[in-house]
Structure formats: C-alpha cells, structure tokens
Amino acid sequence: METGWTFFSNHGHVLVCIAGDPDARLRDVADRVGITERAVQAIVNDLVDEGYLTRVRVGRRNRYEVHDDQPLRHPVEQGHRVGDVLRALEVGELATGGAR
C-alpha cells in the first residue's frame, strides 16, 4: 500500500472493515487499517457511542452490527447515509441487499 493520503478517515476504514466482517477481531481490523489495536478500540467506542455500531457479546467475542441508516457526519455529505457508502463500496450484506 502506498503511503500518503486516503479518501476515508480511520473511522471510515474501521466501519468498512466491520461491515465486511462483523465478527472480525479488533486486532485484525487494526492490521488491515494499519493502525494500533488501541486506536481501533477508541474508534469502535466512538462509533458505538454515536449509534453507528452496536456491540453484541457472543460467548467470549464481540459481534458488531452496523446501523446503515445513520447519517454521514460532515455537512458536505448531508442527506447521505452510511449505507449509501457501504453499498457503493459493495461491502458485506448491503451489497447484495441483505438485512443488517
């Protein structure tokens, strides 16, 4: 992967990774995004606190549910939802029309 700027923030990258694999370990998300596991934990907490994710305990692991009806946060994206981005990127069940 080239270094430099990207189109999405780390919050966006983490959300896309989790949408693609709701059972992913945060360590694996961190490796994929290229940030620390601690940074992923903080981002996931932000996303949970703001209603973009729900954390569900399954045995000893966590599973995450993405709330694709949540609005994007920046005024430039006003009127668009998280699901719009995930569908455009063909991520997870949203790409095939499955329920989340």
C-alpha positions in Angstrom: 0.0 0.0 0.0 1.3 3.4 -0.8 1.7 5.9 1.9 0.1 9.3 1.8 -3.5 10.5 1.9 -6.6 8.4 1.6 -10.2 9.2 0.8 -11.6 8.0 4.1 -10.7 8.6 7.7 -9.6 5.8 10.1 -13.2 5.9 11.4 -14.5 5.2 7.9 -11.9 2.4 7.3 -12.8 0.7 10.6 -16.5 0.9 9.8 -16.0 -0.6 6.3 -13.9 -3.4 7.8 -16.5 -4.2 10.4 -19.3 -4.0 7.9 -17.5 -6.5 5.7 -16.8 -8.9 8.7 -19.0 -8.2 11.8 -17.1 -11.0 13.7 -13.7 -9.6 13.0 -11.3 -9.3 15.9 -10.2 -5.7 16.5 -6.6 -6.9 16.2 -7.3 -8.0 12.6 -9.1 -4.7 11.9 -6.1 -2.8 13.2 -3.8 -4.8 10.9 -6.0 -4.2 7.9 -6.4 -0.5 8.5 -2.7 0.0 9.5 -3.3 1.5 13.0 -2.9 0.2 16.5 -5.4 -2.1 18.2 -5.9 0.6 20.8 -6.8 3.2 18.2 -9.3 0.7 16.7 -10.8 0.2 20.2 -11.2 4.0 20.6 -12.8 4.3 17.1 -15.2 1.5 17.8 -16.2 3.1 21.1 -16.8 6.4 19.2 -18.9 4.5 16.6 -20.9 2.7 19.4 -21.4 5.9 21.4 -22.7 7.8 18.3 -25.1 5.0 17.3 -23.2 3.8 14.2 -22.5 0.4 15.7 -24.0 -1.9 18.3 -21.6 -4.3 20.1 -23.2 -7.7 20.8 -21.5 -10.2 23.1 -21.4 -13.7 21.6 -19.7 -16.0 24.0 -16.3 -14.6 24.7 -16.2 -12.5 21.5 -17.9 -9.4 20.2 -20.0 -9.1 17.1 -20.8 -5.7 15.6 -24.0 -4.6 14.0 -23.7 -1.6 11.6 -26.6 0.9 11.6 -26.6 1.8 7.9 -29.4 4.3 8.4 -27.2 6.7 10.3 -26.3 9.9 8.5 -22.9 10.8 7.4 -21.5 13.5 9.7 -19.9 16.2 7.6 -22.2 18.9 6.1 -20.8 18.1 2.6 -22.4 14.6 2.9 -25.7 15.9 4.2 -28.6 13.8 3.1 -26.4 10.6 2.7 -26.3 7.6 5.0 -23.7 5.1 6.0 -25.5 2.5 3.9 -25.0 4.6 0.8 -21.3 4.4 1.2 -21.3 0.7 2.0 -23.4 -0.1 -1.0 -21.2 2.0 -3.2 -18.2 0.1 -1.9 -20.1 -3.3 -2.2 -19.3 -4.1 1.4 -20.9 -7.0 3.2 -24.6 -7.9 3.0 -25.6 -4.4 2.0 -24.0 -5.0 -1.4 -26.4 -7.9 -2.0 -29.4 -6.4 -0.4 -29.2 -8.5 2.8 -30.5 -7.2 6.1 -28.1 -5.7 8.6 
